[in-house]
Amino acid sequence: MQLRHDIIRDERCLSRTVLAQRGWTAAAIRLFLGEPDLLCPHPETRHAPPVQLFRRARVLAAESSDQWQRWHHRSVQRAAQRRAAADVQRAAILCEIAALDIRVPVLDEPALTERALAFRRRRHPASAGDDPDPGSASLRRWMVGYLRHETIIQDCGSLQARAGRAQATPALRAIVYAAIADRYPSLADEARSQAAEACDLPP
């Protein structure tokens, strides 16, 4: 008896995942292949929809047809155009971000230390009385976190509205950390470290 995994790996059948890797879209599958030749229970998740399998010979026949070749050529062209448009938009966003007025708080070390610790206590009330030591890596981290939180970016909202928050936020964070590193050389290494982790930090 053929096992589920073996059926899915059977070279005579191709799953929708494999078809996608070959350049097929869901619309193309409906148009050129129609219904699957075989439905197989999902090999990993019992409650997942069944895996749709298509006979390899039928797929190859469709891919060799003039209609599919024309569709695939147009599909590749459209994908390239979308990527080019996204690259142009990304470059325009980066230019706008580079021109933003970014205002990092200017404080001497004692004042920055005091505000960073107060910021930490507000974020983690349970840690009150357990402040990091002066000059410690933990304190530098909270200093940079405080500065990032308090940095003002003029016209940031309008940029995010135009570009989309998800697209603009990583670049905005990167330039804020760069501004902090420039303003506070003693915190530059920590700012660069947090910039590298920015995707894991809350906005």
Residue, then its C-alpha position, 0 to 999 in steps of 0.5 A: m500500500q502506498l503511503r501518503h508521503d509517498i503519493i505526494r512525492d510520487e514523480r507521476c504527480l505534482s502538488r500545487t506547491v510544486l506547480a507554483q515553483r514551476g511558475w503556475t498561479a491558482a488562476a492558471i491551474r483552474l484555466f489549464l488543468g481544472e480539477p486535480d487528478l487526486l486528493c490526498p490527506h495532508p501528510e502533516t496536519r490531519h485537519a488541513p485541506p487535502v493535498q491536490l495532486f495533478r498528473r505530471a504527464r497532464v502538466l507537461a502537456a499543458e506547459s508545452s501548449d502555445q496557450w500556456q507558453r503565451w500565458h507564462h511569458r506574460s506572467v513573467q513579464r508582469a512579475a518583472q514589471r511589479r518588481a521594477a515598480a516596487d524597486v522604484q517606489r522603495a528608492a523613492i521612499l528611501c530618498e524621502i526618509a533621507a530628507l526627513d527632519i529627525r530630532v534626537p534629544v540632546l542630553d548630557e550623560p547624567a540627564l540621559t541616564e536619569r530619563a532612561l531609567a525612568f523610561r525603564r521603570r515605566r515599561h517594567p514597574a516590577s524592576a523598580g529598585d533594580d536599576p542597571d549599573p552605570g556604564s553597563a551594557s544594560l543601561r546603554r541599551w535602555m539609553v538607546g531605547y529611550l532616545r529612539h522612543e523620544t526621537i521626533i520625525q517631522d512629517c513621518g505620518s504623511l510618509q507612512a500614509r503614502a508608503g504604507r506603515a509596513q514598508a516605511t517603518p524598517a527604513l525609518r527605524a534604521i535612520v533613527y538609530a543612525a541619527i542616535a549613533d551620530r549624536y551619541p558616539s559612546l552609544a553608537d555600537e549599541a545603536r547599531s546592535q539594536a538597528a540589526e534587531a529592529c525587526d523584533l522591536p515594538p514600534 
